[in-house]
């Protein structure tokens, strides 16, 4: 089994949240997405009952959709994989 690192830091400036994703060199974007999705799923599992988990899941999906399809979100994003 190969270990690698994916870490997220966030900083709030002037009401905006700026993210930085640090990774082990050589990791692919697909692998980063898989790790982050798995971590997000773990946070959902920690909520409690299956009903609460489903409610939390739906809230997260709605939030992701609102960010992804908002022209102002991520307009200054840079994705660089080395």
N, C-alpha and C positions, 0 to 999 in steps of 0.2 A: 504494500500500500504506500503510495506516495503522498506525503504531506505538502500542503502549500498554504499560503496565507492570503486571506482577503479581509481587509479591515475598512471600516467606514468612519470618517470623522465629519462632523458638521459644525458650522459656525454661522451665527446669526449676525448679519450686518444690515442696518437700516431696514429692518423688517423682512429681509430676505434670508433664506437658508441656503448656505453654500456647502456643497458636499465634496468630499474628496475620498476616492476609493483607492486604497493602497493594496498592492498585490505582490505576490512572488513573481519574479521575472519569468517570462515564458508562458504564463497562464493565458488562456484564450478568453475572449469576451463571453463565449458560451459557458465556459467554466465559471466565470465570475457571476453570470446570471443564475446559474444553477445553485451556487453557494448562497447567494443573497436570497433567492427564492426559498431555499431550504431553511435558512435562518428566520425568514419572515413566517414561514409555516410553523416553526417551533414557537414563535411568540403567540400565534393564534391558538395553538394547542394548549398553551398555558393559561388561557382565559377561564376555563371552567367547563360547564356543560356543553354537550354538542350543539345545543341551540344557541348558546352564547358564542361559541366558536364560529358558527355559521353567520351570526349577526356581525361579528367582528370581521370575518372574511369579506362580507358584502360591503362593509364600510371602507375597508382597505381598497377593494377593487374600485369603488366609486371615487375614492381619493386619487388613485393612480390614473383613472380615466380623466378626471378633471385636470390633472397636471399634464398628462401626455398630450391632450388635445387643446391645451391652452397655448395660444401663440406667444404669450409672455414667458411661459415656463421654459427653462433650459435654452433660451435664445442665445445665451452666451456660454453654453456648455462646450467643453472640449473633451473628446474621448481619444486618448492616446494609449495604445497597447504596444508594449515593447517586447 
